[in-house]
């Protein structure tokens, strides 16, 4: 049986990362959309010539700024809503990544090490990610896992450059670490502080090129 045909244990630890993102992100995005709506109203007033007083450069700049915030709010809303069912599951098989009805597992037996990265966000916040180092080649374009793949210097020379980087909300840090140590304490690599913005971005361009190259 392949990992795709398996299912997590009924008693697997479940971390509903999408739910927390919705709880935090949606109010912020709605606020930005509301600011953008004010900008739209202001732009309409200016366009129809019904504004009070003369238009100034600062006034136009303010309208543009509010409109940009509104567009950002729309993007954040759509992103949070699309990922609202994202979750992480941990059991004896491995670490499962799920989003809606699609999921895949990173089996413990395929890993040479697991560690925790964190970096500072502002003065008081931290960003966390679980680093999973495989001992076998991985599919950089797996339909579920490809966005987690990173190519960076490893923690140790005997570890591969390619690894999975799984970000998760800070409040779950102790729960995630305890779950990994429960199942695979022998490959736990500990915690490491990284430079700000360590989460990075998936290789969207490379993924697109590789998938297009596979098309007959």
Buried (B, 14 or more C-beta within 10 A) or exposed (E): EEBEEBEBEEEBBBBBBBBBBBEEBBEBBEEBBEBBBBBEEBBEEBEEEEEEEEEEEEBEEBBEEBBBBBEBBEEBBEEBBEBBBBBBBBBEBBBBBBBEEEBBBBBBEBBBBBBBBBBBEEEEEEBBBBBBBBBEEBEBBBEBBBBBBBEEEBBEEEBBEBBBBBBBBEEBBEBBBEBBEEBBEEBBBEEEEBEEEBBEEBBEEBBEEEEEEEEE
